[in-house]
Amino acid sequence: MGDSESSGETYDAVVIGAGFSGLAMLHHLREAGLSVLVVDGAGGVGGTWWANRYPGVRTDSEYLAYAFSFSREVRDEWDWSERYPRGEEIRAYLEFVAVRLDLRRDIRLSTTVERAEHSDATNLWTLTLADGSTLRATYLVSATGLLSRPLYPDLPGLDTFGGPAYHSARWPHEGVDLTGKRVGLIGVGASGIQMLPELAAQAAHVTVFQRTPNYVLETTSPAVTADELAALREDYDAVFERAAQHPFGVPMEIPTRSALEVDDDERRRVFESRWEAGGFRFANECFTDLVSSPEASALASEFLRGKIREIVTDPRTAEALCPTTYTFMGKRPPTGHGYYAAYNRENVELVNVLTTPITQVTPRGVVVGDVEHELDVLVLATGFDAMTGALTAFDVVGREGITLRERWERDGLRTYLGISVHGFPNFFLSLGPQTPLSNLTVPVQRGAQWLQRALTFARENGVAQLEATREAEEWWYEETERAGRATVMYEEGKKAGAWFVGGNVPGKREEMAVYLGGGPVYQDECARAAAEQYAGFRPGSGLPTAHVPAAATETAAVPAAG
């Protein structure tokens, strides 16, 4: 496959990351006849699902579309066990995919890339690995994940804590025995919300340190029946296509009415129905304008605050759990499995650190104001440097010795369709910045198939380099901003410190890191570029003609769906 040379093995493509994106890229690029190697610093396949082993970890998308559709063998042979698969089941699924599709022979684990540099002279990327060896490739693909670089809190004295401290994304694979322990949980994002019920069931006492509460969409995870699996296999292509045609990549019904055009009783009935259905069905199936109308978002917010007050028995705790500084969809809403009910346990205590911040961490515990909370174990569910963190954690060096980190620091976040960056020829991103906020398996699969076709075109037509043009980057930046401003997520996300605007990372530039115009609109843009022989990706090709200023027309509006 690769030829050993003094300068390292050479491949057509090297893919960094062996999670969903890496496996899809390997399968599709290998189908195109390319020699491909996937490298990953982890000891197993799975990407973020290999790293995240914390108690309660599971998907927040239903099993129906949290999987690949391209392999009939995998579809027919893999059995899902519950509505929202747990982490160990997702890891087993990805290992099954790797073995069933014979991908393991082209995956090299425990292999960390420290530097990747492009040479104009050879038109090759050289990757320097942690052990000092090198690899070379014509094409370099980052499949490093959008939530893979953990973010640690800047708390005075954190390193002095006398007990063990665990980040949710670096949880020991052998597990942690919390029996009889006093546990402090810092952070109530998606990971903390999943962890709390599990921690509370094990520990003697759990103190939750909350800065910004979430609108948690509670749900249940019943077992998947044999009949449901048979129905899915019978209709798999249609299910995946429904997901692909949904703005957020889920096979759910797109509503047809505004929350503002119905009376109070009907609105309440719809809200109740979709709350009982559970999870993202509340966000996606209620009304057309929960994500686009501040008034509709506010109505959903008040309904959800009412649910918190119904579930949590202590009024003061309930009020502290009610978000008031931003409205629904200001953050990506997490799903919960008994999160609010966990606060009714006698061994769970909520401490609001928004009004009275954490002063310091001591060897004995966490000090809030002048009150010390004594702890045996500290759990950091403090999230990730999302979208860009994994890409700037090592040196990706393009033309004139400029790194990707330096380019984005200088010019702001720029990509074309989240796939390519000007100045970095033949470097491609899976789930890169400015791709849609979505159930990720849809853009992962569609993105791998798009790149398969793009590289086939380049090889068959003698195109030595594919690289975003400056015109294409600037147009996509403006389109990403336009789409963002058409939603409540733009302003409310800033108020909430949402990760998709960089608000959770101190000092990070505030800019829209995801595309909020909807998955179908995004896929149309990818298809438009391809139809014009990859305009916007070939040097000198500028933009697809629909976006050339003299012929510019208004792009599709933000899809009317929650």
C-alpha positions as CSV (number, residue, x, y, z in Angstrom):
1,M,0.0,0.0,0.0
2,G,2.6,2.6,1.1
3,D,6.2,2.5,-0.1
4,S,8.9,2.8,2.5
5,E,11.4,5.5,1.7
6,S,14.1,7.3,3.7
7,S,11.7,10.1,4.2
8,G,8.9,7.9,5.3
9,E,6.0,5.9,3.9
10,T,4.1,7.6,1.1
11,Y,0.3,7.3,0.6
12,D,-2.3,8.9,-1.6
13,A,-4.1,10.1,1.5
14,V,-3.5,10.1,5.3
15,V,-6.5,10.6,7.5
16,I,-6.0,11.8,11.1
17,G,-8.6,10.3,13.4
18,A,-10.3,6.9,13.7
19,G,-13.8,7.9,14.8
20,F,-17.0,8.1,12.7
21,S,-15.3,10.6,10.3
22,G,-12.1,8.6,9.9
23,L,-13.8,5.4,9.2
24,A,-16.1,6.9,6.6
25,M,-13.2,8.6,4.9
26,L,-11.1,5.5,4.8
27,H,-14.0,3.4,3.3
28,H,-14.9,5.9,0.6
29,L,-11.4,7.0,-0.4
30,R,-10.3,3.4,-0.6
31,E,-13.3,2.7,-2.8
32,A,-12.0,5.4,-5.1
33,G,-8.7,3.4,-5.5
34,L,-6.5,5.6,-3.3
35,S,-3.9,4.2,-0.9
36,V,-5.1,5.4,2.5
37,L,-3.7,5.3,6.0
38,V,-5.7,6.4,9.1
39,V,-3.7,7.3,12.2
40,D,-5.0,8.0,15.7
41,G,-3.2,8.6,18.9
42,A,-5.7,6.5,20.9
43,G,-5.4,2.8,21.5
44,G,-8.6,1.9,19.8
45,V,-11.1,2.8,17.2
46,G,-13.9,5.2,18.1
47,G,-12.6,8.8,18.3
48,T,-14.6,10.7,20.9
49,W,-16.4,7.5,21.8
50,W,-13.1,5.9,22.6
51,A,-12.0,8.8,24.8
52,N,-15.3,9.4,26.6
53,R,-16.0,6.7,29.2
54,Y,-17.7,8.7,32.0
55,P,-20.7,7.3,33.8
56,G,-23.9,7.8,31.8
57,V,-22.2,8.6,28.4
58,R,-24.6,8.0,25.5
59,T,-25.8,9.5,22.3
60,D,-28.4,12.3,22.3
61,S,-29.5,11.3,18.9
62,E,-31.8,8.3,18.4
63,Y,-30.3,5.1,17.0
64,L,-32.4,5.5,13.8
65,A,-29.8,7.8,12.1
66,Y,-26.8,7.7,14.4
67,A,-25.2,5.2,12.1
68,F,-23.9,4.8,8.5
69,S,-26.3,4.0,5.8
70,F,-23.7,3.2,3.0
71,S,-23.0,-0.4,4.0
72,R,-25.9,-3.0,3.6
73,E,-23.8,-5.6,5.4
74,V,-23.4,-3.4,8.5
75,R,-27.1,-2.3,8.3
76,D,-28.3,-5.9,8.2
77,E,-26.0,-7.4,10.7
78,W,-25.8,-4.8,13.5
79,D,-28.5,-4.9,16.2
80,W,-29.1,-1.7,18.3
81,S,-30.2,-2.4,21.8
82,E,-31.8,0.9,23.0
83,R,-33.2,4.2,21.7
84,Y,-30.2,6.2,22.8
85,P,-27.2,3.9,22.7
86,R,-24.6,4.1,25.5
87,G,-21.0,4.8,24.9
88,E,-19.9,1.2,25.0
89,E,-22.4,0.2,22.4
90,I,-21.2,3.0,20.0
91,R,-17.6,1.9,20.5
92,A,-18.7,-1.7,19.7
93,Y,-20.6,-0.5,16.6
94,L,-17.5,1.4,15.3
95,E,-15.3,-1.6,15.9
96,F,-17.8,-3.8,14.1
97,V,-17.8,-1.4,11.1
98,A,-13.9,-1.4,11.1
99,V,-13.8,-5.2,11.1
100,R,-16.8,-5.9,8.8
101,L,-15.5,-3.5,6.1
102,D,-11.9,-4.6,6.5
103,L,-10.8,-1.2,7.6
104,R,-8.5,-2.2,10.4
105,R,-5.6,-3.1,8.0
106,D,-5.3,0.5,7.1
107,I,-5.6,2.0,10.6
108,R,-2.5,2.6,12.8
109,L,-3.4,3.3,16.4
110,S,-1.3,4.8,19.2
111,T,0.1,7.1,16.5
112,T,0.1,10.8,17.3
113,V,0.7,13.5,14.6
114,E,2.8,16.4,16.0
115,R,3.3,18.3,12.7
116,A,2.0,18.3,9.2
117,E,3.7,20.5,6.5
118,H,3.0,20.9,2.8
119,S,5.8,21.3,0.2
120,D,5.0,23.2,-3.0
121,A,8.1,21.6,-4.5
122,T,6.8,18.0,-4.2
123,N,3.1,18.8,-3.7
124,L,3.2,16.4,-0.7
125,W,2.3,16.7,2.9
126,T,4.9,15.4,5.4
127,L,3.6,14.3,8.8
128,T,5.9,14.1,11.7
129,L,4.8,11.6,14.4
130,A,5.5,11.6,18.1
131,D,8.1,8.9,17.7
132,G,10.1,11.0,15.2
133,S,9.1,9.0,12.1
134,T,7.4,10.6,9.1
135,L,4.6,9.8,6.7
136,R,4.0,11.5,3.3
137,A,0.8,11.9,1.4
138,T,-0.7,13.9,-1.5
139,Y,-3.9,14.5,0.4
140,L,-4.2,15.2,4.1
141,V,-7.6,14.8,5.8
142,S,-8.4,15.9,9.3
143,A,-11.0,13.7,11.0
144,T,-10.1,14.9,14.5
145,G,-13.6,15.7,15.7
146,L,-15.4,18.8,16.7
147,L,-15.5,18.0,20.4
148,S,-12.2,16.3,21.1
149,R,-9.9,18.7,22.8
150,P,-10.9,18.9,26.5
151,L,-11.1,22.3,28.2
152,Y,-9.8,22.6,31.7
153,P,-11.1,25.3,34.0
154,D,-8.7,28.1,35.1
155,L,-9.3,27.7,38.9
156,P,-6.7,28.9,41.4
157,G,-5.3,26.0,43.3
158,L,-6.8,23.3,41.1
159,D,-3.5,21.4,41.1
160,T,-3.4,21.4,44.9
161,F,-6.6,19.3,45.4
162,G,-5.7,16.4,47.6
163,G,-8.0,13.8,46.0
164,P,-8.3,12.5,42.4
165,A,-9.6,14.9,39.7
166,Y,-11.1,13.5,36.5
167,H,-12.1,15.3,33.3
168,S,-15.2,13.7,31.7
169,A,-13.3,13.3,28.4
170,R,-10.4,11.6,30.1
171,W,-12.3,9.2,32.4
172,P,-10.3,6.1,33.4
173,H,-11.2,3.2,31.1
174,E,-11.3,0.9,34.1
175,G,-13.9,3.1,35.8
176,V,-13.9,4.8,39.2
177,D,-15.4,3.5,42.4
178,L,-17.2,6.4,44.0
179,T,-18.9,4.4,46.8
180,G,-19.0,6.5,50.0
181,K,-17.2,9.5,48.3
182,R,-18.1,13.1,48.4
183,V,-18.0,14.2,44.8
184,G,-17.8,17.7,43.3
185,L,-19.1,18.1,39.8
186,I,-18.0,21.3,38.0
187,G,-19.9,21.9,34.8
188,V,-23.5,21.2,33.7
189,G,-23.2,20.9,29.9
190,A,-24.1,17.8,28.1
191,S,-21.5,15.6,29.8
192,G,-22.3,16.8,33.3
193,I,-26.0,16.4,32.7
194,Q,-25.5,12.8,31.7
195,M,-23.2,12.1,34.6
196,L,-25.2,13.5,37.5
197,P,-27.8,10.7,37.9
198,E,-25.1,8.1,37.7
199,L,-22.8,9.9,40.1
200,A,-25.6,10.4,42.6
201,A,-26.5,6.7,42.5
202,Q,-23.0,5.8,43.5
203,A,-21.6,8.6,45.7
204,A,-22.4,9.4,49.3
205,H,-22.9,13.1,48.3
206,V,-22.6,15.1,45.1
207,T,-22.1,18.9,45.0
208,V,-23.0,20.4,41.6
209,F,-21.2,23.7,40.8
210,Q,-23.4,25.3,38.2
211,R,-22.5,28.5,36.3
212,T,-25.0,28.6,33.4
213,P,-28.1,26.3,33.5
214,N,-29.4,24.5,30.4
215,Y,-32.8,23.8,29.0
216,V,-32.5,20.1,29.4
217,L,-34.8,18.0,27.2
218,E,-35.6,14.9,29.3
219,T,-36.3,11.6,27.7
220,T,-36.2,7.8,28.1
221,S,-34.3,5.1,26.4
222,P,-36.5,2.0,25.9
223,A,-35.1,-1.2,24.4
224,V,-35.3,-1.5,20.6
225,T,-37.5,-4.3,19.6
226,A,-36.9,-6.9,16.9
227,D,-39.9,-5.5,14.9
228,E,-38.4,-2.0,15.1
229,L,-35.0,-3.2,13.8
230,A,-36.7,-5.1,11.0
231,A,-38.7,-2.0,10.0
232,L,-35.5,0.1,10.0
233,R,-33.6,-2.3,7.8
234,E,-36.5,-2.4,5.4
235,D,-36.6,1.3,5.1
236,Y,-33.0,2.3,5.9
237,D,-32.3,4.4,2.8
238,A,-35.5,6.4,3.2
239,V,-34.8,7.0,6.9
240,F,-31.3,8.3,6.2
241,E,-32.7,10.5,3.4
242,R,-35.3,11.9,5.7
243,A,-32.5,12.8,8.1
244,A,-30.4,14.3,5.3
245,Q,-33.4,16.5,4.3
246,H,-33.9,17.8,7.8
247,P,-32.2,21.0,8.8
248,F,-30.6,19.3,11.8
249,G,-30.0,15.9,10.3
250,V,-32.6,13.9,12.1
251,P,-35.4,11.7,10.7
252,M,-38.2,13.7,12.4
253,E,-41.3,15.5,11.1
254,I,-40.8,19.1,10.1
255,P,-43.6,21.2,11.6
256,T,-45.8,23.5,9.5
257,R,-47.1,26.0,12.0
258,S,-45.7,28.9,13.9
259,A,-45.8,29.0,17.7
260,L,-47.3,32.5,17.3
261,E,-50.3,31.5,15.1
262,V,-52.0,29.1,17.5
263,D,-53.8,29.9,20.8
264,D,-52.4,29.3,24.2
265,D,-54.2,26.0,24.7
266,E,-53.1,24.5,21.3
267,R,-49.5,25.7,21.9
268,R,-49.5,24.0,25.3
269,R,-50.9,20.8,23.8
270,V,-48.2,20.7,21.2
271,F,-45.4,21.5,23.7
272,E,-46.7,18.8,26.1
273,S,-46.9,16.2,23.3
274,R,-43.4,16.8,22.1
275,W,-42.0,16.9,25.7
276,E,-43.6,13.5,26.3
277,A,-42.1,12.2,23.0
278,G,-38.7,13.1,24.5
279,G,-35.3,14.5,23.6
280,F,-34.8,16.5,20.4
281,R,-38.4,15.9,19.3
282,F,-39.3,18.9,21.4
283,A,-36.8,21.1,19.6
284,N,-37.6,19.8,16.1
285,E,-41.3,18.8,16.0
286,C,-43.2,21.6,17.8
287,F,-43.3,24.7,15.6
288,T,-41.5,26.2,12.6
289,D,-40.0,29.1,14.5
290,L,-38.5,28.1,17.8
291,V,-35.0,28.7,16.3
292,S,-35.8,31.8,14.3
293,S,-38.3,33.8,16.3
294,P,-37.3,35.4,19.7
295,E,-41.0,35.4,20.7
296,A,-41.4,31.7,19.9
297,S,-38.2,30.9,21.6
298,A,-39.3,32.8,24.7
299,L,-42.6,30.8,24.8
300,A,-40.7,27.5,24.6
301,S,-38.4,28.8,27.4
302,E,-41.2,29.5,29.7
303,F,-42.8,26.1,29.1
304,L,-39.5,24.4,29.9
305,R,-39.0,26.4,33.0
306,G,-42.4,25.3,34.1
307,K,-41.3,21.6,33.6
308,I,-38.3,22.2,35.8
309,R,-40.5,23.6,38.5
310,E,-42.8,20.6,38.2
311,I,-40.0,18.0,38.5
312,V,-37.7,19.6,41.1
313,T,-39.4,19.7,44.5
314,D,-37.3,22.3,46.2
315,P,-38.4,25.7,44.9
316,R,-35.0,27.4,45.4
317,T,-33.2,24.6,43.6
318,A,-35.8,24.7,40.8
319,E,-35.4,28.4,40.3
320,A,-31.6,28.1,40.2
321,L,-31.9,25.4,37.5
322,C,-34.2,27.7,35.3
323,P,-32.2,29.6,32.6
324,T,-33.1,33.3,32.6
325,T,-30.1,35.0,30.9
326,Y,-30.9,33.5,27.5
327,T,-33.7,31.8,25.7
328,F,-34.3,28.3,24.4
329,M,-31.8,27.3,21.6
330,G,-29.3,29.9,22.8
331,K,-27.3,26.8,23.5
332,R,-27.6,23.5,21.8
333,P,-30.1,21.8,24.1
334,P,-28.8,18.7,25.8
335,T,-30.9,15.6,26.5
336,G,-31.4,14.3,30.0
337,H,-32.1,10.9,31.5
338,G,-33.4,11.8,35.0
339,Y,-31.2,14.9,35.3
340,Y,-33.8,17.2,37.0
341,A,-35.1,14.4,39.2
342,A,-31.6,13.8,40.5
343,Y,-31.9,17.1,42.4
344,N,-34.7,15.5,44.5
345,R,-32.2,13.1,46.1
346,E,-31.0,14.0,49.6
347,N,-27.4,13.4,48.5
348,V,-27.4,16.0,45.7
349,E,-26.7,19.7,46.4
350,L,-26.7,22.6,43.8
351,V,-24.3,25.5,44.3
352,N,-24.9,28.5,42.0
353,V,-21.4,29.8,41.0
354,L,-22.8,32.4,38.5
355,T,-23.8,34.8,41.3
356,T,-21.0,33.7,43.7
357,P,-18.0,32.4,41.8
358,I,-15.6,29.7,42.8
359,T,-12.8,31.5,44.7
360,Q,-10.3,28.7,44.7
361,V,-9.7,25.0,45.0
362,T,-7.9,23.8,48.1
363,P,-6.4,20.4,49.1
364,R,-9.8,19.7,50.9
365,G,-12.3,20.9,48.3
366,V,-13.8,23.9,46.5
367,V,-14.3,27.4,48.0
368,V,-17.3,29.4,46.8
369,G,-17.3,32.9,48.2
370,D,-16.0,32.2,51.7
371,V,-17.6,28.7,52.0
372,E,-15.5,25.6,51.6
373,H,-17.2,22.5,50.2
374,E,-15.2,19.5,51.4
375,L,-14.7,16.8,48.7
376,D,-13.0,13.5,48.1
377,V,-13.2,13.5,44.3
378,L,-13.4,16.3,41.8
379,V,-15.1,15.8,38.4
380,L,-14.5,18.3,35.6
381,A,-17.3,18.3,33.1
382,T,-16.0,21.5,31.6
383,G,-16.4,20.7,27.9
384,F,-14.2,21.3,24.9
385,D,-12.4,23.8,22.8
386,A,-14.9,23.0,20.1
387,M,-14.6,23.0,16.3
388,T,-11.1,24.5,16.1
389,G,-9.4,23.1,19.2
390,A,-8.2,19.8,17.7
391,L,-7.1,21.5,14.5
392,T,-4.9,24.1,16.3
393,A,-3.5,21.7,18.9
394,F,-0.7,20.7,16.5
395,D,1.1,22.5,13.7
396,V,-0.6,22.2,10.3
397,V,1.8,24.2,8.1
398,G,0.7,25.5,4.7
399,R,2.2,28.0,2.2
400,E,4.9,30.4,3.3
401,G,5.3,28.5,6.6
402,I,1.9,29.8,8.0
403,T,0.2,27.4,10.4
404,L,-3.6,26.9,10.4
405,R,-3.6,28.4,13.9
406,E,-1.8,31.5,12.7
407,R,-4.0,31.9,9.7
408,W,-7.2,31.9,11.8
409,E,-5.7,34.1,14.5
410,R,-4.8,36.7,11.8
411,D,-7.8,36.6,9.6
412,G,-10.5,35.0,11.7
413,L,-12.2,31.7,11.0
414,R,-12.2,31.1,7.3
415,T,-13.0,27.9,5.3
416,Y,-15.0,27.1,2.2
417,L,-17.9,24.9,3.2
418,G,-15.9,23.8,6.3
419,I,-14.0,21.5,3.9
420,S,-10.9,23.5,2.7
421,V,-8.8,26.5,3.8
422,H,-7.0,28.9,1.4
423,G,-3.2,28.4,1.7
424,F,-3.5,24.7,2.6
425,P,-3.6,22.8,-0.7
426,N,-5.0,19.3,-0.7
427,F,-5.9,19.6,3.0
428,F,-9.5,18.6,3.8
429,L,-11.7,18.7,6.9
430,S,-14.4,16.4,8.0
431,L,-16.8,18.3,10.2
432,G,-14.6,21.3,10.0
433,P,-15.6,24.7,11.3
434,Q,-18.6,26.2,9.5
435,T,-20.2,22.9,8.7
436,P,-23.9,22.5,9.8
437,L,-25.0,22.0,13.4
438,S,-26.4,18.6,12.9
439,N,-26.8,15.0,13.9
440,L,-23.2,14.3,12.9
441,T,-23.5,11.1,11.0
442,V,-25.3,12.9,8.1
443,P,-22.5,15.4,7.3
444,V,-19.8,12.8,8.1
445,Q,-21.2,10.4,5.5
446,R,-22.1,12.9,2.9
447,G,-18.8,14.7,3.4
448,A,-16.8,11.5,2.8
449,Q,-18.8,10.8,-0.4
450,W,-18.3,14.3,-1.6
451,L,-14.5,14.1,-1.1
452,Q,-14.4,10.8,-2.8
453,R,-16.0,12.4,-5.9
454,A,-13.8,15.5,-5.7
455,L,-10.5,13.6,-5.5
456,T,-11.7,11.3,-8.3
457,F,-12.4,14.4,-10.4
458,A,-8.9,15.9,-9.6
459,R,-7.1,12.7,-10.5
460,E,-9.0,12.1,-13.7
461,N,-8.6,15.7,-14.9
462,G,-5.0,16.4,-13.9
463,V,-5.9,18.9,-11.1
464,A,-2.8,18.8,-8.9
465,Q,-4.3,20.8,-6.0
466,L,-7.7,21.4,-4.6
467,E,-7.8,24.4,-2.3
468,A,-10.4,27.0,-1.2
469,T,-10.1,30.3,-3.1
470,R,-10.1,33.5,-1.1
471,E,-13.4,34.5,-2.8
472,A,-15.1,31.3,-1.8
473,E,-13.9,31.6,1.8
474,E,-15.1,35.1,2.1
475,W,-18.5,34.3,0.6
476,W,-18.9,31.3,2.9
477,Y,-17.9,33.4,5.9
478,E,-20.6,36.0,5.1
479,E,-23.2,33.3,4.4
480,T,-22.4,31.6,7.7
481,E,-22.8,34.9,9.5
482,R,-26.0,35.7,7.6
483,A,-27.5,32.3,8.4
484,G,-26.5,32.7,12.1
485,R,-28.1,36.1,12.4
486,A,-31.4,34.8,11.1
487,T,-31.6,32.6,14.2
488,V,-32.0,33.2,17.9
489,M,-28.8,31.3,18.4
490,Y,-26.7,34.2,17.2
491,E,-27.4,36.7,20.0
492,E,-28.7,34.3,22.6
493,G,-25.7,32.0,22.0
494,K,-23.4,34.9,22.9
495,K,-25.4,35.5,26.1
496,A,-25.2,31.9,27.0
497,G,-21.5,31.5,26.3
498,A,-22.3,28.7,23.8
499,W,-19.4,26.7,22.3
500,F,-20.6,27.2,18.7
501,V,-19.7,30.9,19.0
502,G,-16.5,30.2,21.1
503,G,-18.1,31.6,24.2
504,N,-17.0,28.8,26.5
505,V,-13.3,29.4,26.0
506,P,-11.7,32.4,27.7
507,G,-10.1,34.7,25.2
508,K,-11.3,32.9,22.1
509,R,-12.5,35.0,19.2
510,E,-16.3,35.3,19.2
511,E,-17.5,34.1,15.8
512,M,-20.0,31.7,14.4
513,A,-18.2,28.3,14.1
514,V,-21.2,26.3,12.7
515,Y,-23.5,26.8,9.8
516,L,-27.1,27.4,10.8
517,G,-28.7,27.6,7.4
518,G,-29.6,23.9,7.6
519,G,-28.1,20.7,6.3
520,P,-30.1,20.6,3.0
521,V,-29.0,24.1,2.1
522,Y,-25.4,23.2,2.9
523,Q,-25.5,20.0,0.8
524,D,-26.9,22.1,-2.1
525,E,-23.9,24.3,-1.9
526,C,-21.6,21.3,-1.9
527,A,-23.4,20.0,-5.0
528,R,-23.3,23.4,-6.7
529,A,-19.5,23.6,-6.4
530,A,-19.1,20.0,-7.7
531,A,-21.4,20.6,-10.6
532,E,-19.2,23.5,-11.7
533,Q,-16.0,21.3,-11.7
534,Y,-15.4,22.2,-8.0
535,A,-15.5,25.9,-8.5
536,G,-14.2,27.6,-5.3
537,F,-11.8,24.7,-4.8
538,R,-9.6,24.9,-7.9
539,P,-7.0,27.7,-8.0
540,G,-8.3,30.6,-10.0
541,S,-11.9,29.3,-10.1
542,G,-13.3,32.0,-7.8
543,L,-16.8,31.1,-6.9
544,P,-19.7,29.0,-8.3
545,T,-21.5,31.3,-10.8
546,A,-24.6,31.6,-8.6
547,H,-22.5,33.6,-6.1
548,V,-20.4,35.7,-8.4
549,P,-21.3,39.3,-7.3
550,A,-22.6,40.4,-10.6
551,A,-25.1,37.6,-10.7
552,A,-25.6,37.1,-6.9
553,T,-29.0,36.2,-5.7
554,E,-30.3,35.8,-2.2
555,T,-29.5,32.3,-0.9
556,A,-32.1,30.1,0.7
557,A,-33.6,31.3,3.9
558,V,-32.9,29.5,7.2
559,P,-35.2,26.4,7.2
560,A,-38.3,27.0,9.2
561,A,-37.7,24.2,11.7
562,G,-36.7,23.9,15.3
